Amino acid sequence: MTRLRIIAIGGAAALAMLTLVGAQGPSALGGASPGDWDFTGLPGAKAPLRECVADLMALAQFEHRGRHCSSKVISDRGNSIVVQYACGPADFGRTQIDVLTPRSLRISTQGISDSLPFNYVLQARRYGDCAKSAASLRH
């Protein structure tokens, strides 16, 4: 009976450790932090877009921001992460986020949005902390 308890406790501890590691998020984004970000390179935009980003993983769905999508991390190595996502039966995307510095990201994204293809590269620069009352880019 004692041996069975030890095995059960060990299994529970291992499961708890895996849960904690999974909850930490992708390691590639670990050097960057949420806050106010400036985005350049958005198709059709004449001026940079500025948004408060509370969750950096939301940047993987930049084209479909504000929509409920399912996502899967394909690769999380070094300073780069690749995420594939789907937003219903027709809209989807694949995004690579490269952390250039803790305050600078390159976001390469492509896919289908509203039955049309998209493919662009954004430069993101963090310029400060979000105002407490600001709406955030979340998913």
Phi and psi restraints in degrees (value plus and minus 20) as a CYANA .aco file:
   2 THR   PHI     -85.4   -45.4
   2 THR   PSI     -61.0   -21.0
   3 ARG   PHI     -82.2   -42.2
   3 ARG   PSI     -61.1   -21.1
   4 LEU   PHI     -83.1   -43.1
   4 LEU   PSI     -60.2   -20.2
   5 ARG   PHI     -83.8   -43.8
   5 ARG   PSI     -62.2   -22.2
   6 ILE   PHI     -82.4   -42.4
   6 ILE   PSI     -62.9   -22.9
   7 ILE   PHI     -84.3   -44.3
   7 ILE   PSI     -63.1   -23.1
   8 ALA   PHI     -84.5   -44.5
   8 ALA   PSI     -62.8   -22.8
   9 ILE   PHI     -85.7   -45.7
   9 ILE   PSI     -62.0   -22.0
  10 GLY   PHI     -82.9   -42.9
  10 GLY   PSI     -61.5   -21.5
  11 GLY   PHI     -84.4   -44.4
  11 GLY   PSI     -61.6   -21.6
  12 ALA   PHI     -84.7   -44.7
  12 ALA   PSI     -60.0   -20.0
  13 ALA   PHI     -84.7   -44.7
  13 ALA   PSI     -62.1   -22.1
  14 ALA   PHI     -83.4   -43.4
  14 ALA   PSI     -62.0   -22.0
  15 LEU   PHI     -83.9   -43.9
  15 LEU   PSI     -61.2   -21.2
  16 ALA   PHI     -82.6   -42.6
  16 ALA   PSI     -61.4   -21.4
  17 MET   PHI     -83.8   -43.8
  17 MET   PSI     -63.4   -23.4
  18 LEU   PHI     -83.8   -43.8
  18 LEU   PSI     -58.4   -18.4
  19 THR   PHI     -84.3   -44.3
  19 THR   PSI     -63.5   -23.5
  20 LEU   PHI     -83.7   -43.7
  20 LEU   PSI     -62.7   -22.7
  21 VAL   PHI     -83.4   -43.4
  21 VAL   PSI     -62.6   -22.6
  22 GLY   PHI     -85.6   -45.6
  22 GLY   PSI     -52.6   -12.6
  23 ALA   PHI     -95.5   -55.5
  23 ALA   PSI     -37.4     2.6
  24 GLN   PHI     -91.5   -51.5
  24 GLN   PSI     -40.8    -0.8
  25 GLY   PHI      70.3   110.3
  25 GLY   PSI     156.7   196.7
  26 PRO   PHI     -83.3   -43.3
  26 PRO   PSI     115.8   155.8
  27 SER   PHI     -89.2   -49.2
  27 SER   PSI     -48.6    -8.6
  28 ALA   PHI     -81.3   -41.3
  28 ALA   PSI     -51.0   -11.0
  29 LEU   PHI    -110.0   -70.0
  29 LEU   PSI     -19.0    21.0
  30 GLY   PHI     -80.0   -40.0
  30 GLY   PSI     -49.2    -9.2
  31 GLY   PHI     -98.6   -58.6
  31 GLY   PSI     -41.7    -1.7
  32 ALA   PHI    -115.8   -75.8
  32 ALA   PSI     142.5   182.5
  33 SER   PHI    -158.0  -118.0
  33 SER   PSI     134.9   174.9
  34 PRO   PHI     -79.2   -39.2
  34 PRO   PSI     140.4   180.4
  35 GLY   PHI     135.1   175.1
  35 GLY   PSI    -182.7  -142.7
  36 ASP   PHI    -102.6   -62.6
  36 ASP   PSI     106.7   146.7
  37 TRP   PHI    -143.3  -103.3
  37 TRP   PSI     127.1   167.1
  38 ASP   PHI    -130.8   -90.8
  38 ASP   PSI     104.2   144.2
  39 PHE   PHI    -133.9   -93.9
  39 PHE   PSI     106.1   146.1
  40 THR   PHI    -140.1  -100.1
  40 THR   PSI     133.8   173.8
  41 GLY   PHI      79.8   119.8
  41 GLY   PSI     -17.2    22.8
  42 LEU   PHI     -90.5   -50.5
  42 LEU   PSI     104.5   144.5
  43 PRO   PHI     -73.9   -33.9
  43 PRO   PSI     111.9   151.9
  44 GLY   PHI      62.1   102.1
  44 GLY   PSI     -26.1    13.9
  45 ALA   PHI    -109.6   -69.6
  45 ALA   PSI     110.6   150.6
  46 LYS   PHI    -107.6   -67.6
  46 LYS   PSI     -46.9    -6.9
  47 ALA   PHI    -142.7  -102.7
  47 ALA   PSI     137.4   177.4
  48 PRO   PHI     -80.8   -40.8
  48 PRO   PSI     127.9   167.9
  49 LEU   PHI    -113.8   -73.8
  49 LEU   PSI     112.5   152.5
  50 ARG   PHI    -136.2   -96.2
  50 ARG   PSI     107.9   147.9
  51 GLU   PHI    -165.3  -125.3
  51 GLU   PSI     130.2   170.2
  52 CYS   PHI    -102.5   -62.5
  52 CYS   PSI     106.0   146.0
  53 VAL   PHI    -135.6   -95.6
  53 VAL   PSI      91.7   131.7
  54 ALA   PHI    -107.7   -67.7
  54 ALA   PSI     -46.5    -6.5
  55 ASP   PHI    -152.3  -112.3
  55 ASP   PSI      91.7   131.7
  56 LEU   PHI     -83.1   -43.1
  56 LEU   PSI     -45.4    -5.4
  57 MET   PHI     -85.2   -45.2
  57 MET   PSI     -42.4    -2.4
  58 ALA   PHI     -83.6   -43.6
  58 ALA   PSI     -43.4    -3.4
  59 LEU   PHI     -86.2   -46.2
  59 LEU   PSI     -42.3    -2.3
  60 ALA   PHI     -86.4   -46.4
  60 ALA   PSI     -42.8    -2.8
  61 GLN   PHI    -132.5   -92.5
  61 GLN   PSI      20.6    60.6
  62 PHE   PHI     -77.9   -37.9
  62 PHE   PSI     -64.4   -24.4
  63 GLU   PHI     -83.1   -43.1
  63 GLU   PSI     -51.7   -11.7
  64 HIS   PHI    -131.0   -91.0
  64 HIS   PSI      10.6    50.6
  65 ARG   PHI     -82.3   -42.3
  65 ARG   PSI     123.1   163.1
  66 GLY   PHI      67.0   107.0
  66 GLY   PSI     -24.7    15.3
  67 ARG   PHI    -126.6   -86.6
  67 ARG   PSI     132.1   172.1
  68 HIS   PHI    -104.2   -64.2
  68 HIS   PSI      97.2   137.2
  69 CYS   PHI    -151.8  -111.8
  69 CYS   PSI     132.4   172.4
  70 SER   PHI    -116.6   -76.6
  70 SER   PSI     122.5   162.5
  71 SER   PHI    -156.6  -116.6
  71 SER   PSI     139.7   179.7
  72 LYS   PHI    -162.1  -122.1
  72 LYS   PSI     109.7   149.7
  73 VAL   PHI     -98.2   -58.2
  73 VAL   PSI      98.9   138.9
  74 ILE   PHI    -106.8   -66.8
  74 ILE   PSI     -59.5   -19.5
  75 SER   PHI    -167.9  -127.9
  75 SER   PSI     118.7   158.7
  76 ASP   PHI    -162.7  -122.7
  76 ASP   PSI      65.7   105.7
  77 ARG   PHI    -152.7  -112.7
  77 ARG   PSI     113.9   153.9
  78 GLY   PHI      36.9    76.9
  78 GLY   PSI    -140.8  -100.8
  79 ASN   PHI    -126.5   -86.5
  79 ASN   PSI       4.6    44.6
  80 SER   PHI    -156.6  -116.6
  80 SER   PSI     120.1   160.1
  81 ILE   PHI    -152.7  -112.7
  81 ILE   PSI     121.9   161.9
  82 VAL   PHI    -140.6  -100.6
  82 VAL   PSI     108.3   148.3
  83 VAL   PHI    -146.5  -106.5
  83 VAL   PSI     115.4   155.4
  84 GLN   PHI    -132.7   -92.7
  84 GLN   PSI     118.4   158.4
  85 TYR   PHI    -164.9  -124.9
  85 TYR   PSI     140.1   180.1
  86 ALA   PHI    -155.8  -115.8
  86 ALA   PSI     119.0   159.0
  87 CYS   PHI    -144.3  -104.3
  87 CYS   PSI      60.2   100.2
  88 GLY   PHI      64.9   104.9
  88 GLY   PSI    -187.1  -147.1
  89 PRO   PHI     -95.8   -55.8
  89 PRO   PSI     -41.4    -1.4
  90 ALA   PHI    -138.0   -98.0
  90 ALA   PSI     -46.5    -6.5
  91 ASP   PHI    -119.0   -79.0
  91 ASP   PSI     114.5   154.5
  92 PHE   PHI    -178.3  -138.3
  92 PHE   PSI     150.9   190.9
  93 GLY   PHI    -184.0  -144.0
  93 GLY   PSI     147.8   187.8
  94 ARG   PHI    -158.0  -118.0
  94 ARG   PSI     106.7   146.7
  95 THR   PHI    -150.0  -110.0
  95 THR   PSI     118.0   158.0
  96 GLN   PHI    -134.2   -94.2
  96 GLN   PSI     107.7   147.7
  97 ILE   PHI    -133.9   -93.9
  97 ILE   PSI     101.8   141.8
  98 ASP   PHI    -128.0   -88.0
  98 ASP   PSI     105.5   145.5
  99 VAL   PHI    -107.9   -67.9
  99 VAL   PSI      86.6   126.6
 100 LEU   PHI    -100.2   -60.2
 100 LEU   PSI     -65.0   -25.0
 101 THR   PHI    -165.6  -125.6
 101 THR   PSI     151.3   191.3
 102 PRO   PHI     -79.8   -39.8
 102 PRO   PSI     -37.4     2.6
 103 ARG   PHI    -135.8   -95.8
 103 ARG   PSI      -9.4    30.6
 104 SER   PHI    -163.1  -123.1
 104 SER   PSI     105.8   145.8
 105 LEU   PHI    -147.1  -107.1
 105 LEU   PSI     130.9   170.9
 106 ARG   PHI    -135.8   -95.8
 106 ARG   PSI     105.5   145.5
 107 ILE   PHI    -136.5   -96.5
 107 ILE   PSI      90.2   130.2
 108 SER   PHI    -124.6   -84.6
 108 SER   PSI      99.4   139.4
 109 THR   PHI    -155.5  -115.5
 109 THR   PSI     125.8   165.8
 110 GLN   PHI    -172.8  -132.8
 110 GLN   PSI     138.8   178.8
 111 GLY   PHI     138.6   178.6
 111 GLY   PSI    -171.5  -131.5
 112 ILE   PHI    -144.7  -104.7
 112 ILE   PSI     111.4   151.4
 113 SER   PHI    -156.7  -116.7
 113 SER   PSI     104.0   144.0
 114 ASP   PHI      32.8    72.8
 114 ASP   PSI      24.4    64.4
 115 SER   PHI      48.0    88.0
 115 SER   PSI      -8.7    31.3
 116 LEU   PHI    -142.1  -102.1
 116 LEU   PSI     123.9   163.9
 117 PRO   PHI     -94.4   -54.4
 117 PRO   PSI     130.9   170.9
 118 PHE   PHI    -156.1  -116.1
 118 PHE   PSI     131.5   171.5
 119 ASN   PHI    -184.0  -144.0
 119 ASN   PSI      89.9   129.9
 120 TYR   PHI    -174.6  -134.6
 120 TYR   PSI     147.3   187.3
 121 VAL   PHI    -143.7  -103.7
 121 VAL   PSI     107.4   147.4
 122 LEU   PHI    -126.8   -86.8
 122 LEU   PSI     127.0   167.0
 123 GLN   PHI    -126.4   -86.4
 123 GLN   PSI     109.7   149.7
 124 ALA   PHI    -139.2   -99.2
 124 ALA   PSI     112.8   152.8
 125 ARG   PHI    -148.8  -108.8
 125 ARG   PSI     106.7   146.7
 126 ARG   PHI    -102.1   -62.1
 126 ARG   PSI     109.2   149.2
 127 TYR   PHI    -141.6  -101.6
 127 TYR   PSI     -17.6    22.4
 128 GLY   PHI     145.9   185.9
 128 GLY   PSI    -194.8  -154.8
 129 ASP   PHI    -109.5   -69.5
 129 ASP   PSI     130.9   170.9
 130 CYS   PHI     -89.3   -49.3
 130 CYS   PSI     124.7   164.7
 131 ALA   PHI     -88.0   -48.0
 131 ALA   PSI     125.8   165.8
 132 LYS   PHI     -80.5   -40.5
 132 LYS   PSI     -49.4    -9.4
 133 SER   PHI    -115.7   -75.7
 133 SER   PSI     -20.6    19.4
 134 ALA   PHI     -92.4   -52.4
 134 ALA   PSI     124.7   164.7
 135 ALA   PHI     -94.8   -54.8
 135 ALA   PSI     123.2   163.2
 136 SER   PHI    -132.3   -92.3
 136 SER   PSI     132.5   172.5
 137 LEU   PHI     -99.5   -59.5
 137 LEU   PSI      86.9   126.9
 138 ARG   PHI    -154.1  -114.1
 138 ARG   PSI     141.0   181.0
